[in-house]
Amino acid sequence: MKISVGVNVGHDASIAVLNYENDARGNLVVYEAERFSKIKHQEYFPIQAIPQIMAEVKDVWKTPSHNFAICCNEIGTTVKERLFIQKKDYTQALKSLRAENFSKILNNNITDISHHLCHAYSALYFSPYEEAIIVVADGVGSNGDVYKESLNDYSTDEQPEKVTKKNFESISIYHQKNGSLTLIEKTWGEYLPYLQPDIFLNHGLGSYYTAAANYIFANWHEAGKVMGLSAFGENQCHDDKLFEYLESEFKKERNIYKGQKLFNEQPKNDFKRSADIAKTLQHYFEKKMISLVKKLKADFPLIENLILTGGCALNCLTNSILVNNKIFKNIYIPPCPNDEGISLGAAFYKSLNGGLTKFRPYPIQDQNPFLGSQRILTELENHNKIKEIFNDYEVSYQADPTQRAAELICDGELIAWFQGRSECGPRALGNRSILGLPSKQGLKNYLNQYIKCREDFRPYGCSVTKEDAHRYFESPKDYEMPYMSFAPKVIEQQKHLLTQVTHLDNTCRIQTVSKEQNLLYYQLIKKIEGISGHPLVLNTSLNIMGQPILESIKDAHAFFQSSKMKHLFLGNLYISK
Ligand SMILES: [Fe+2]
């Protein structure tokens, strides 16, 4: 079988299966552990995904010819040690699943790849360009030991002796020319125990965001919330003092990482202090990224394409500033730049290096970001079974679900929209979405209080047809922003249409939708335009705060039962309360 498998055993654990049997580009499925375990950002070996993989790719564990790759980046542990920690659990689980062969194959066929190289290969899989600069920036990558183990994957003059297990990948820059990646530069961060005694942090762009998320929300995964909070703050210092300011803030309370929330459970004035930290940090982040990108352009004046990946590529405010600055002609962010994409990077590394495929640029309009389990496609067709599950509710068949959905949205209703395979990564792209009219007064508050149960300072995103985005947002005409990775300013005259999705700083995180990438969702937005006059829809992920995006029909039922949502579209079925 022409299959390669990649595994991410860090946070946001996942298994990616790339199958080249009937598809030259590879039929790709990314099984995210959290979608099955319901533990958000779940780490360690993603055992929970295995039954699904077994059901969908029946022979995946059976032959010894598979190409397995795995990524590990923990202090002091190599890949094997990391698996050993879990060995008891996972061996038992595999036995009960009759998948014992898997551990044998895995142990004999592992290739260790550094975290940043996986990010880079994940970006390479989706790269629409023959040539580009790829910037990988995140909280923390692999340590020096993992890097040294896989050193022959890199072409670099750097002396590996200089890096140790106390040094971590911070920013890695690659030159992509067709299917090959050449490391241009790698910045190493040093483990700073005073910043974080039990989770590794270093002097890096992403690490500071991680530290701020922990400091403010007692959750180091909440960098996105810090970005949203920044609109409410003021920059607290001159540019040359930014670094010192942030360090001194984080040092003020040595126990900040032990779960004490600065914001939300504290007196009100802490909101201001939290927002000021967030604003100062965002300013620091933007300044650093802009100067990095300018330097890269100066070093590679003939290259017009820039790809940003790693968790820092989720900073949609900075991404939009970079687009507006026009330093590079094109900026592309892949659909899974954060750690959900690590397993894909590992699998694609094996595919290319194992001769299973060849690189070819992947035009954005052809890309498929809906990489969740494939079994849902047949489950959505089984109407009798769905009716059985939803027997407490009214269920009706809709030959064209977009018509009824658009009518409800334009009447000011919120709908749950569950179609096809799920999106890879943490945001909705129109297959697992809650949708509403972005001009409907009070919608955001209702969503916050009764459906999503989340903080009221956080903004919502908006989907818009690709060809119309520039009429509502300050973005270049026909610029592709299909993955909610950019937050341009809302055009002043159009603000009244976007009251529920315009943030305090007048930005809005947008998704440009094309008929090539998601025909059904595109048709829905066109129907909304037909009724309201504008191809705009508020789009937020179909989940409750703190829980993963819905994966299965069972999940949809549990959500519908426990929430105040009144309308649910499951494929061609409309379910109402
Ligand atoms: Fe990462």
Residues whose N, C-alpha, C, O or C-beta is under 5 A from the ligand:
A	BS01	LIG	D138 V140 G310 G311 D339
